[in-house]
């Protein structure tokens, strides 16, 4: 129990990113009612509290995500970035390359050249130091999730039950194949013995 609470608290930002990544819908698919409003709320939760370090300044994207009503396109873009990065780790990739549009930018602030922090920087800061094997994709519903236990294989109790039933049925099929093969071999042995006698 104590270990589970530790994971929940230390992976809270990653859990918010996963919620945002799971909710986003690609451009060509129909969207549910209230999609934009919920997507904005999830984007604000995921990126709203991001603190920019002393060596960087906040970019327009992060400033807009901290406002009460960010633009729809910005929430969609932030969600797609989170989805792409988390999907890469959930699918077992060792490294992630950001799109050229998220390349680092520099700006002059108070006469000093500084890096402009954007959505990609917020994702990097949220994921920095976290265990990659905790970000998984559910084999049943294909949703991303953060595993509270490393050996967890599905996102929910329902999906775990479905996965266990699938595995049991596959083992049953293998058992039936083995049983049929053994039965045929036994009949063939009996026929050979009868022929020899």
C-alpha positions in Angstrom: 0.0 0.0 0.0 2.8 2.4 0.9 4.5 1.8 -2.5 1.3 2.5 -4.4 0.8 5.8 -2.7 4.4 6.8 -3.5 3.9 6.0 -7.2 0.6 8.0 -7.3 2.3 11.1 -5.8 5.5 11.0 -7.7 3.9 10.2 -11.0 1.0 12.7 -10.7 2.2 14.8 -13.6 2.6 11.8 -15.8 -0.9 10.6 -14.8 -2.2 14.0 -16.0 -0.3 13.7 -19.3 -1.7 10.2 -19.8 -5.3 11.5 -19.2 -4.7 14.2 -21.7 -3.2 11.8 -24.2 -6.0 9.3 -23.9 -8.7 11.9 -24.4 -7.4 13.5 -27.6 -9.1 12.5 -30.8 -7.4 12.6 -34.2 -8.6 15.2 -36.7 -10.4 12.8 -38.9 -12.6 11.1 -36.3 -15.8 12.5 -34.8 -15.6 14.2 -31.5 -17.9 13.8 -28.5 -20.1 16.6 -27.2 -18.1 19.0 -25.1 -14.8 17.7 -26.5 -13.0 21.1 -26.7 -14.0 22.2 -23.2 -12.8 18.9 -21.6 -9.6 18.9 -23.7 -8.8 22.5 -22.6 -9.4 21.5 -18.9 -7.1 18.5 -19.2 -4.5 20.6 -21.0 -4.6 23.2 -18.2 -4.3 20.5 -15.6 -1.3 18.8 -17.4 0.6 22.0 -18.3 -0.8 24.7 -16.2 1.4 24.3 -13.1 4.6 24.0 -15.1 7.3 26.2 -13.6 10.0 27.5 -16.0 13.6 27.3 -14.7 15.8 30.3 -14.2 17.7 29.5 -17.5 14.6 29.8 -19.6 11.5 32.0 -20.2 8.0 30.8 -20.7 6.9 30.6 -24.3 3.5 31.8 -25.7 2.1 28.3 -25.7 2.8 27.7 -21.9 1.5 31.2 -21.1 -1.7 30.5 -23.1 -2.2 27.1 -21.4 -2.0 28.8 -18.0 -4.9 31.1 -18.9 -8.5 30.1 -18.1 -9.5 29.6 -21.7 -6.6 28.4 -24.0 -7.3 28.2 -27.7 -8.7 24.9 -29.0 -5.8 24.4 -31.4 -3.2 24.8 -28.6 -5.0 22.3 -26.3 -5.2 19.8 -29.3 -1.5 20.4 -30.1 -0.4 19.9 -26.5 -2.5 16.7 -26.2 -1.0 15.3 -29.5 2.6 16.0 -28.3 1.8 14.2 -25.0 0.2 11.3 -26.8 3.1 10.9 -29.3 5.8 11.0 -26.5 4.0 8.7 -24.1 3.0 6.3 -26.9 6.7 6.0 -27.9 7.7 5.0 -24.4 4.7 2.7 -24.0 5.6 0.9 -27.3 9.1 0.3 -26.0 11.2 2.9 -27.9 14.4 3.8 -26.2 14.4 7.4 -27.4 12.0 10.0 -28.7 12.5 12.6 -31.3 10.4 15.7 -31.3 8.9 17.2 -34.4 10.9 20.1 -36.0 8.1 22.5 -34.9 9.1 21.8 -31.3 12.8 22.4 -31.8 14.4 24.6 -29.1 14.0 28.4 -29.6 16.0 31.2 -28.2 14.9 34.7 -27.3 16.4 37.9 -25.8 14.9 38.8 -22.4 16.3 41.7 -20.3 19.4 41.8 -22.7 20.2 38.1 -22.0 19.7 35.2 -24.5 17.5 32.6 -23.0 15.8 29.4 -24.1 12.0 29.7 -24.7 10.2 26.9 -22.9 7.3 25.4 -24.7 5.0 22.3 -24.5 7.8 19.9 -25.4 9.9 21.3 -22.5 7.0 20.8 -20.1 6.6 17.2 -21.3 10.3 16.6 -20.9 10.3 18.1 -17.4 7.3 16.0 -16.3 8.8 12.8 -17.6 12.4 13.4 -16.5 13.6 10.8 -14.0 10.5 8.6 -14.3 10.7 4.9 -15.0 9.8 4.1 -18.6 8.3 0.7 -17.8 5.6 2.3 -15.8 4.1 3.9 -18.9 2.2 1.1 -20.6 -0.4 0.5 -23.3 -3.4 -1.6 -22.3 -3.5 -4.7 -24.6 -7.3 -4.8 -24.4 -8.5 -1.2 -24.9 -5.2 0.3 -26.3 -5.3 3.2 -23.8 -2.1 4.5 -22.1 -1.8 4.1 -18.4 0.7 4.5 -15.5 1.2 1.1 -13.8 1.2 1.5 -10.1 2.8 -2.0 -10.0 5.5 -2.9 -12.5 3.9 -6.3 -13.2 0.4 -4.7 -14.0 -0.5 -5.7 -17.5 -3.8 -3.9 -18.1 -5.2 -0.5 -17.2 -8.2 -1.5 -15.1 -9.8 -4.5 -13.3 -12.2 -5.0 -16.2 -9.4 -5.1 -18.8 -7.3 -7.4 -16.6 -10.2 -9.8 -16.4 -10.6 -9.7 -20.2 -6.9 -10.3 -20.7 -6.9 -13.2 -18.3 -9.8 -14.8 -20.1 -8.0 -14.4 -23.4 -4.9 -16.0 -22.0 -6.9 -18.8 -20.5 -8.7 -19.5 -23.8 -5.3 -19.5 -25.7 -4.0 -22.0 -23.1 -7.1 -24.1 -23.6 -6.6 -24.1 -27.4 -3.0 -25.2 -26.9 -4.1 -27.8 -24.4 -6.7 -29.1 -27.0 -4.1 -29.2 -29.8 -1.7 -31.1 -27.5 -4.4 -33.5 -26.4 -5.5 -34.2 -30.0 -1.8 -34.8 -31.1 -1.3 -37.1 -28.1 -4.5 -39.0 -28.9 -3.5 -39.5 -32.5 0.0 -40.6 -31.4 -1.6 -43.1 -28.9 -3.8 -44.5 -31.7 -0.8 -44.8 -34.0 1.2 -46.6 -31.3 -1.7 -49.0 -30.7 -2.0 -49.7 -34.4 1.8 -50.4 -34.7 1.7 -52.8 -31.7 -1.4 -54.6 -33.2 0.5 -54.9 -36.5 3.6 -56.2 -34.8 1.6 -58.9 -32.9 
